[in-house]
Amino acid sequence: MKQQTSKKILLLCLLLVVFVFTSFGQTVAAQEETKSAFNSLRGFWANTGYANFEFKYLVMILVGILFIFLGIKKHWEPLLLVPIGFGILVGNIPFTEGYKIGIYEQGSVLNILYSGVITGWYPPLIFLGIGAMTDFSALISNPKLILLGAAAQIGIFLTFIGAYALGFTPQQAGAIGIIGGADGPTAIFLSSKLAPELIGAIAVAAYSYMALVPLIQPPVMNLLTTKEERKIRMKAPRQVSKTEKVIFPIVGLLLTTFISPSALPLLGMLFFGNLLKESGVTERLADTARYALINAVTILLGLTVGASTQADRFLTFNSLKIFFLGALSFVIATAGGVLFAKFMNLFLKGNNKLNPLIGAAGVSAVPDSARVAQDVGLQNDKNNHLLMHAMGPNVAGVIGSAVAAGIMLSMLG
């Protein structure tokens, strides 16, 4: 009887030992699972934007929101500021590197799209669309207006000197100087060749000041002209034949690219687009260039340029200097065009005289600077319409800024 009792006790002890060890194993496994889950949550948190957030990202996000606001609410270059503003938001979401997310990470989607900026093939496509939209009649009917477009480019070369004096390399100074041409695609094209590390700051500065043309130019124009000069009425431009319009892009291409072959990607596309428009037999191609193509490229260009302004690369003292030089370049370019128009009037008589206000349109923000000349003219004489006259130096400025970029590239590249 005692033996049976002992066996039962021994059996119970064995069962108890087995139960204890089993429970202990399950507890260890549960602990391991809990630890693994905790590590997963900790890894998830470490990869969130909240964990990587810094104040500098907030600054850039606010800048992006400001761009979007100005584009939508104020209608300041909305086709440019809205994509760039949203791109700034995209580029300043904090993330952990190594997952091929950021625009500077090789193989990421944004990096692939950004290659069009870095390699410089977005700007020529933009120029193709611009050419297909541009009417050069005002320039063809009054060829001397091309001198105003050339004079406005003085801002580029003087700003180059200023940038070099502030400590930038010659290549960086050349890329910064082109901001004064008020031509975003040209600025991106040149900076991609000379100073790719500054593309974001230069592009944002160029497009920002293009949007601010109605605010920057009028004070300069009023300061440098008298009320009598602002009231000068110009004779109506002559009618331009279709033959002249067709010949112009061919002659224009040959003349400008022989002077500045480095600008061929821009000028070639500009004049090709214009030939598509004026030939009358390639309307489908012209429509594609002026609508679908330029719209698609503008979206990609704006988004990727905005995304390239990551806070750690953009919020630097150099960026502040670039914005200062860009504003100075715009002012000098505007003044150069106005003053050269006044100089030309010394040799012109009667109704051949130029209204100096159209000299400001030599800044190639098409058609904004021409509209500014029109608005300032109407403020002084409600019946003095300068828009068609101002379009001459305005489109000449597009050509002039591209030629200037080619000269910079050949000298500094």
QUIWO-V23731 format. One record per residue. N is the residue number from 0. RES is the residue in three letters. PHI is phi in whole degrees, 0 to 359 (none if undefined). NEAR is the number of other ideal C-beta (glycine too) atoms within 8 Angstrom. Layout:
# QUIWO-V23731
n = [N	N]
res = [RES	RES]
phi = [PHI	PHI]
near = [NEAR	NEAR]
This chain:
# QUIWO-V23731
n = [0	1	2	3	4	5	6	7	8	9	10	11	12	13	14	15	16	17	18	19	20	21	22	23	24	25	26	27	28	29	30	31	32	33	34	35	36	37	38	39	40	41	42	43	44	45	46	47	48	49	50	51	52	53	54	55	56	57	58	59	60	61	62	63	64	65	66	67	68	69	70	71	72	73	74	75	76	77	78	79	80	81	82	83	84	85	86	87	88	89	90	91	92	93	94	95	96	97	98	99	100	101	102	103	104	105	106	107	108	109	110	111	112	113	114	115	116	117	118	119	120	121	122	123	124	125	126	127	128	129	130	131	132	133	134	135	136	137	138	139	140	141	142	143	144	145	146	147	148	149	150	151	152	153	154	155	156	157	158	159	160	161	162	163	164	165	166	167	168	169	170	171	172	173	174	175	176	177	178	179	180	181	182	183	184	185	186	187	188	189	190	191	192	193	194	195	196	197	198	199	200	201	202	203	204	205	206	207	208	209	210	211	212	213	214	215	216	217	218	219	220	221	222	223	224	225	226	227	228	229	230	231	232	233	234	235	236	237	238	239	240	241	242	243	244	245	246	247	248	249	250	251	252	253	254	255	256	257	258	259	260	261	262	263	264	265	266	267	268	269	270	271	272	273	274	275	276	277	278	279	280	281	282	283	284	285	286	287	288	289	290	291	292	293	294	295	296	297	298	299	300	301	302	303	304	305	306	307	308	309	310	311	312	313	314	315	316	317	318	319	320	321	322	323	324	325	326	327	328	329	330	331	332	333	334	335	336	337	338	339	340	341	342	343	344	345	346	347	348	349	350	351	352	353	354	355	356	357	358	359	360	361	362	363	364	365	366	367	368	369	370	371	372	373	374	375	376	377	378	379	380	381	382	383	384	385	386	387	388	389	390	391	392	393	394	395	396	397	398	399	400	401	402	403	404	405	406	407	408	409	410	411	412]
res = [MET	LYS	GLN	GLN	THR	SER	LYS	LYS	ILE	LEU	LEU	LEU	CYS	LEU	LEU	LEU	VAL	VAL	PHE	VAL	PHE	THR	SER	PHE	GLY	GLN	THR	VAL	ALA	ALA	GLN	GLU	GLU	THR	LYS	SER	ALA	PHE	ASN	SER	LEU	ARG	GLY	PHE	TRP	ALA	ASN	THR	GLY	TYR	ALA	ASN	PHE	GLU	PHE	LYS	TYR	LEU	VAL	MET	ILE	LEU	VAL	GLY	ILE	LEU	PHE	ILE	PHE	LEU	GLY	ILE	LYS	LYS	HIS	TRP	GLU	PRO	LEU	LEU	LEU	VAL	PRO	ILE	GLY	PHE	GLY	ILE	LEU	VAL	GLY	ASN	ILE	PRO	PHE	THR	GLU	GLY	TYR	LYS	ILE	GLY	ILE	TYR	GLU	GLN	GLY	SER	VAL	LEU	ASN	ILE	LEU	TYR	SER	GLY	VAL	ILE	THR	GLY	TRP	TYR	PRO	PRO	LEU	ILE	PHE	LEU	GLY	ILE	GLY	ALA	MET	THR	ASP	PHE	SER	ALA	LEU	ILE	SER	ASN	PRO	LYS	LEU	ILE	LEU	LEU	GLY	ALA	ALA	ALA	GLN	ILE	GLY	ILE	PHE	LEU	THR	PHE	ILE	GLY	ALA	TYR	ALA	LEU	GLY	PHE	THR	PRO	GLN	GLN	ALA	GLY	ALA	ILE	GLY	ILE	ILE	GLY	GLY	ALA	ASP	GLY	PRO	THR	ALA	ILE	PHE	LEU	SER	SER	LYS	LEU	ALA	PRO	GLU	LEU	ILE	GLY	ALA	ILE	ALA	VAL	ALA	ALA	TYR	SER	TYR	MET	ALA	LEU	VAL	PRO	LEU	ILE	GLN	PRO	PRO	VAL	MET	ASN	LEU	LEU	THR	THR	LYS	GLU	GLU	ARG	LYS	ILE	ARG	MET	LYS	ALA	PRO	ARG	GLN	VAL	SER	LYS	THR	GLU	LYS	VAL	ILE	PHE	PRO	ILE	VAL	GLY	LEU	LEU	LEU	THR	THR	PHE	ILE	SER	PRO	SER	ALA	LEU	PRO	LEU	LEU	GLY	MET	LEU	PHE	PHE	GLY	ASN	LEU	LEU	LYS	GLU	SER	GLY	VAL	THR	GLU	ARG	LEU	ALA	ASP	THR	ALA	ARG	TYR	ALA	LEU	ILE	ASN	ALA	VAL	THR	ILE	LEU	LEU	GLY	LEU	THR	VAL	GLY	ALA	SER	THR	GLN	ALA	ASP	ARG	PHE	LEU	THR	PHE	ASN	SER	LEU	LYS	ILE	PHE	PHE	LEU	GLY	ALA	LEU	SER	PHE	VAL	ILE	ALA	THR	ALA	GLY	GLY	VAL	LEU	PHE	ALA	LYS	PHE	MET	ASN	LEU	PHE	LEU	LYS	GLY	ASN	ASN	LYS	LEU	ASN	PRO	LEU	ILE	GLY	ALA	ALA	GLY	VAL	SER	ALA	VAL	PRO	ASP	SER	ALA	ARG	VAL	ALA	GLN	ASP	VAL	GLY	LEU	GLN	ASN	ASP	LYS	ASN	ASN	HIS	LEU	LEU	MET	HIS	ALA	MET	GLY	PRO	ASN	VAL	ALA	GLY	VAL	ILE	GLY	SER	ALA	VAL	ALA	ALA	GLY	ILE	MET	LEU	SER	MET	LEU	GLY]
phi = [none	295	295	296	296	298	296	295	296	298	296	296	297	298	298	295	298	300	297	297	297	296	296	297	297	295	295	298	298	296	297	297	296	297	297	296	296	297	296	296	295	295	295	298	298	297	264	280	294	295	291	262	290	224	301	299	292	298	302	291	297	295	298	299	296	298	300	297	298	296	291	277	280	264	59	273	42	299	293	253	291	293	299	295	300	292	298	298	298	300	285	240	281	297	210	269	290	108	255	56	250	288	290	262	267	303	94	287	300	297	295	295	293	290	299	294	278	298	276	79	259	292	304	299	292	298	295	300	294	298	300	287	260	271	255	271	303	298	283	295	287	219	301	295	294	296	294	291	296	287	297	294	284	299	300	296	283	289	291	303	296	296	295	295	293	273	105	282	291	304	294	295	297	296	293	291	301	293	303	296	285	55	228	304	301	294	298	292	300	290	293	294	270	260	213	300	289	250	305	302	295	294	295	296	297	299	289	296	287	299	291	265	308	296	263	280	284	306	299	293	296	291	293	264	231	270	298	296	295	290	265	301	258	261	290	298	293	286	290	251	283	296	300	298	294	285	289	306	297	289	295	300	299	295	291	285	283	289	283	224	300	294	270	305	302	279	292	300	291	300	287	295	300	292	295	301	289	273	294	82	242	233	297	298	293	296	298	298	293	276	242	300	293	294	293	296	291	298	299	294	296	297	297	286	297	298	293	285	272	298	306	292	260	267	279	228	295	298	297	298	295	295	293	296	294	297	297	298	297	297	297	296	297	298	297	299	294	295	294	288	297	295	296	297	295	295	249	248	232	59	281	275	295	260	284	302	300	288	297	294	287	295	290	277	280	271	262	301	292	292	293	297	300	298	294	295	297	292	294	259	206	295	250	258	263	253	302	295	291	290	294	299	295	295	287	295	295	299	295	297	293	293	297	298	297	296	296	301	294	290	278	247	287]
near = [4	5	6	7	8	8	8	8	8	8	8	8	8	8	8	8	8	8	8	8	8	8	8	8	8	8	8	8	8	8	8	8	8	8	8	8	8	8	8	8	8	8	8	8	9	8	10	8	8	7	9	10	8	8	5	9	12	9	10	16	11	8	11	15	10	9	14	12	10	12	16	9	6	7	6	9	10	9	8	14	15	13	14	16	18	12	17	16	12	11	15	13	8	10	10	7	7	5	8	8	8	11	12	7	12	5	6	11	5	13	14	8	10	12	8	12	15	9	7	12	7	13	15	13	12	13	15	15	14	14	18	15	9	13	6	12	9	15	14	11	10	10	6	6	14	13	9	20	20	10	14	20	18	10	18	16	10	12	17	13	9	11	14	10	6	8	3	11	7	8	10	12	14	16	15	18	17	19	17	16	18	16	14	10	13	15	15	18	14	14	15	13	9	13	13	8	4	13	15	12	13	18	16	13	12	16	14	10	14	13	12	9	15	10	6	13	15	11	7	13	17	9	6	10	12	5	7	6	11	16	9	10	8	11	6	4	11	5	4	9	6	7	6	9	12	11	8	12	14	10	8	12	12	8	8	13	12	6	7	12	8	10	15	9	10	16	18	11	13	16	13	12	19	14	13	13	12	11	8	6	4	9	7	6	8	12	10	9	14	12	8	7	12	16	8	8	13	12	9	11	16	14	14	15	17	19	14	16	17	14	12	6	9	12	8	7	5	9	10	8	11	14	11	8	15	17	10	10	16	17	11	13	18	16	10	15	18	16	12	14	16	13	7	12	10	6	4	9	4	5	6	6	10	13	16	16	17	18	18	16	18	21	18	17	11	12	8	11	19	14	11	15	17	12	10	14	14	10	5	9	9	4	4	11	8	13	10	8	14	17	14	18	18	17	16	15	21	15	14	16	16	17	14	13	16	16	11	17	14	10	7	9	9]
